[in-house]
Every structure is written in C-alpha cells, then in structure tokens.
Amino acid sequence: MILKPRKDPNGNHTIYKIIAPPFPTYRITANAKDYTDPTTSLGPEDLHQIMLKHKEIKWTEVARQAMWEKARKLELMDKLLAKSELTEQDALEIGREINKGIAKRHGLVK
C-alpha cells in the first residue's frame, strides 16, 4: 500500500491516494483543528473524479443524509425484531427455503 498525500483544489483537506489492489482508494481528512470529520473512503478513482467535477454539491451533506437514512432503517429493523421469537438459525433456514423457491421458479435448479 502506497500513500500519496496532496491538497484538494481549495486547500481545505489533505487527500491521500492509497494504491492497493483491486483499485486506488481515496481518503480525505480535514485539516482544520476545530473541524471533526471522519475519514472517508471513496473507492474507485471514477467516483473521486465525479465529485471533483461537481464542486457545487455538498458531498458531506450527501454522505450525512445517506448515513442517517441507513441508521433509521437499522433502528426500524431493531424495533421490528425486538419482540421476534425467531432465532438467527430459524431466519437462516427460512432464507434458504426462499432462495431455493426463487431459484426453482427461475429454472436455476430442478
């Protein structure tokens, strides 16, 4: 793994390009002392290029909203499952049966 630090065009963040298989990953860290920002892995270089191209988008807000949406779904799942009497093993068996039925319906198994 190779880290290549550089500044973003606005000079607000340090961007580290991490060279590692299967594709380069970018990590952005805030430089401001009073600004707390988690390090974010952006994935493929294509995503990073799109984000740089559309500077009018507040990407941290997009990420924040996506995280809240996921957190709300997890909270709902926890509430729905709180009174469930199914064990994890029961749920796995039901899932396997559903998968078998779907595969059979689509001709993937006999």
C-alpha angles and dihedrals in degrees: 000000000000123000118208111185122203138155122255115244092264093047092233099115140030112234118205116199107208113203108206135129134302093025140336116279126204126215120193121199127183119242098196111104096218094045117091112198127159116237108257128207110214100187122211121031090242091069091049091050092051090050092050090048092054103049090155089074118088095225094184088058091049089051092045092052092048091050092049091049091052092045091051091051090050091050090050091049090050091051093048093048097041093091097034117124093198116112122221088253090054090052092049091051092049090049092051091051091050091049091050091051093050092047091049093048091053094046095249093126135018 
